[in-house]
């Protein structure tokens, strides 16, 4: 499994995301330039130039016409995918930590950090006619978070709810019609770093600093499965093709220089979705993996690491012939 290695960022990768067709791969990092690549050959298509700080979160809408990014410069920006030009910008009072288009792409949700007495907030905005005036338009909904800040977020079923992961490991489901909590639970004991949905939207997987990834039901937030590792998990994704999940993580960045790649455990780890058993590892990154994503056809996956590289791995034929022995 020889990977395509994409080097267009000067600092560590924060998030990678495929568009719905899978022909484009978007990446963001702690430098200020989100990139877009052709996933087939690893050629860089372009950059989105405008942010003045680390870009923490990105998303692309279902028809790949709009791209959204949230950054440490306290701004959320919406871009035209075809031209790379900025369509609109919303300034906030603290860093934008997560951002997501709704399934219909009529709305977007984003969250801000707790900073200098400013509480974390979740904001829902209308992006159907986004332009330069979007900053002056009041959000559809503003939800102040008085507890631990939001670290990751997903839209729920039919765009009626959003699900947020928090710094203390709590999961909360919000009813957008009334702006109140519908249900919440704490199955993790560490910060939830990443949340990704299954292809059919019935389940989602979380990655946490408590060294586990967990599979949850989208509507009830019931914990279905737990995937245990011995290092913090920064990102996890569910295969659209098989009952497989991939986990990426590693020790904290501050400790990386004191250890080799072997000791640091900087490999992607594959688990069976149902049996919770690990069946494979892929090495490569020199540093923790910060984001992983399956290609929408399930025939490849990508990972972005603290080393600033994005690696696209196309699976060997042996992967598709592999049968998990559950005896």
N, C-alpha and C positions, 0 to 999 in steps of 0.2 A: 504494500500500500504506500506508494511514493507520493508524497503530498505536493500540491502547488503551494509555494511559500510567497505570501504577499507582503511586501515591505513598502509602506507608504506613510507610516506614522513614525514620529520621532520619540514618542513616549508610550507608556503601556496602554493596551487596548482596554476599553471599558465595556463595550457591547458590540456584538455583531448580529445582523438580522437579514434574512432573505426576504425578497418580495414574494408575492403569492405564486408566481410562475416559477421562481427559483433561478431565473436567468441572471439576476443581479444580486450582489451581496453588499450590504451597507455596513460600514464599520465606524466606530467612534473611539477616541482615545483621550488621554490627558493632555495631548496637544489640542489646538483649537480648530482642527480641520476634519470634519467627518468626510469619509471617502466612500465612493461607490465603485465596485469592481464587476467585471464579467465573471460569473462563477465558473464558466466552462474552461476558460484558459488563464484566468488570474490577471487579465489586463485591467489596468486602472482606467475607468471611464471618466472620472473627474472628482473634484473636491467641492465642498460647500464652504465658501469663504465668508466669514462674518463674525464668528464668535471671538471673544477675548479671554477665554479661560477654558479649563478642562470641560469636555463634553461628556456628561454622565449618562445620558439616555437618548435613544433614537427610536423612531418608528416610521414605517412607510404604509400608506393606505392600500386598499385591496386592488386598485387598478393602476398602481405605481404612477400616479400623477402628482402626488404630494408627499413630501418628506418632512419629518418634524424632528427637532433636536432641542434638548434642554441642557443647560450648561452652568458652570460655576460663575459665569459673568452675570448671573441672576436673570437671564433671558430665556424665553422659549421662542424658537424661530420656526417658521413654516416656509418650505422651499418648493420651487417648481422642479420636479424630477427631470424634465426634458432639457431645461436650460441651465439648472443650477442656481438660478437667481432667487433671491429672497422675496417671498410674497408678503409676509407679515412678521411682526415681532411683538412680543409682550414682555415688558419689563416687570420684574417682581422685586420683593424686598429681601429675598435670599436665594440661594442656589436652587435650580430646578433639578430634582433628584430622579424623577421618573416621568415618562410621558407615553401615551398610547392613543392611537386612533380607535374609535369605536368600529364595530364590524361593518356598519353602513358607511363609515367615514364621514358622516354628517357632523359628528361631535368628536371632541378630543378631551382627554383627561390628563392632568399633570399634577404633580405634587412638589411642594417647596420644602426646604430644610428648616429646622429650628436653628435660629442664629441671632445672637445679640438681643435677646428678649423677644424676638419675633417667633410666633408659634408656627409650626408646620401647618400647611393648608393643602387641601385637595380642591382643585378648580376644574369645572366642566365648562367647556367653551364650544360655541357653534363655529364650525370651520367651513361651512358650505360656500360662503362668499368671502373667504379670507382675503384681505388686502392690507394696505398700509394702515387702514383705520381700525384694524382689529384690536389694537391696544386700548382704544377709547371705548370699546363696546364692553358692557358689563358681562361677566360670566353668567352662564345659565344657573350655575350652582356653586357656592363656596362653602366648603366644610372645614371649619377649624379643628385641628387635632391638638388636644391639650396633653395627651399622653406621649409615649414614645413615637418618634417620627416615622413616616412612611419611607420604606426603603425599596419597595417594588410594588407593581400594580398590574392588574388585568381587568378587562371588561368582562362582565358576566353574560348570562344568557339574554339574548334579544335586546342588548344594550339597556336593560332596565336596572342593572346593578353593576357595581364595580367591587373588586376584591383587592384589598390592600394587605401587604406584608409589612410588619413593623420591626423596629430595632430590637424589641424584647422577645421576638419570636411569635407574636400574636398575629392571627389572621382575622380580618374583619370584612364582612360583606355589607355593603351600603345600598340602601334602597334610594335610587336617584329621584324618585317621585316625591319623596318627603325629606330627603337629605339626612336620614337617620340610620343608625346601625340596625341591620336585620338580624345578624347573628355573628358571633365571634368565638374563637377558641385559641388556646395556646398549646400546640403540640410540639413546637420547637422551643428550645431553651436558649437559643442564640439568634442573632440578627438574621432575617431572611434576605439573602442577597439577590435572589432571582426567582421569577415565577414564569413558567411557560405552559401553554395550553396544549392538549392533545388535538389531533387533526379534526376529530368530530365535535370538539368543544364540550365534552361531557366530564372531562377530568383535567386537572392541571398538576404540575410537579413543582415543588419548591426546593431551593438549595439554601442551606443555612450554615452559619459559622459553628453550629453545634456538631459538625462532622457528619450530618445526615442529609439525605434528600428524601422527601416524602410525597406520596401521591394522594391527592384529595379529590373528592367528588365536587364538581363545580357548584351544584345547587345547595347541598346540605353541609359542605365543608367537613364531611366525615373523612378521617384519615384512613386510607385504604391499604397502603403499603409503605414500608420504610426501607431505605437503602443506606446501609451503615458503612462508613469509611473511617480511616484513622487520621484524616486531616480536614480542615475546613473546606466545605463545598461552596464554590463561588457561583456555579451555574449548572443547570441540568436541563435536558431536553428529552422529549418523547419521540420515538421513531414513528413516522406516518405509515411505515410499511410492515414492520414486525413488532412483536411485543418486547421491544428493547428500550432501554433508557441509557443515555450517556451522561456522565458526571465529570465536571472539571473543577479543579481547585488546587490546593497546595498550601504550604505554610505561609505565614504573613510575609509581605515583601521585605520588611525590615530585617528578617532573619535569613534572607536568601543568599547573601554573599558568603555566609559562613558554611554553606553546605554544597555538596555536589548535586547534580540533577537526579542521581539515583536515590540519594537519601531524602531529597526534598519531595519526591513523589509527585512530579509534575506531569503525570500522564493522564490521558482521558481514560475513564473506566466505564466499561459496558456491563450493565446489569440486565437480567431478565425482568420484565415488567411485573409478571405475576409471581414468580418464584423467589424474587429478591436476591438471586444468586449472581455473583460476578462471574463473567465468562470471558472477558478479554480486556486488554489494555493497549493503548497506543501512546508511545513515547514521542518526544519531539521538542516541546517547548523548554527553553532554559529560564524557568521561573513559573510561578503559579499561573494556571489557566483562569482567566477572568470571565470568559463567555464561551458558550458552545451553542451550536444550532444545527439541526438536521436539515438537509435539503428537502423541499416539499415532496420530491419523488422518493425519498428514503434511500437513495443509492449512493449518497455521500454525506459527509458532515464537515463542519468547519469549527475551528477553535481559535480564540484570540487570547494572547497571553500578556503577562507582565513584561515580556521581552520585546513587545512592540510589533510582533509578527502575527499575521493571520495565516493559518494553515488550512487548506482545503484538501480533505482526504476522500478519495474515491475508493469505495469498498472493492476488495478482490472478489472473484467468483466464489471463493471458499466461504465468504460471509453469507452469501445467499443460499448456499447448500447446507449451512450449519443447522443441525437439529439439536435443540436443547434437551439433554437427558435429565428427566425429572425423577429418576429412580433414586 
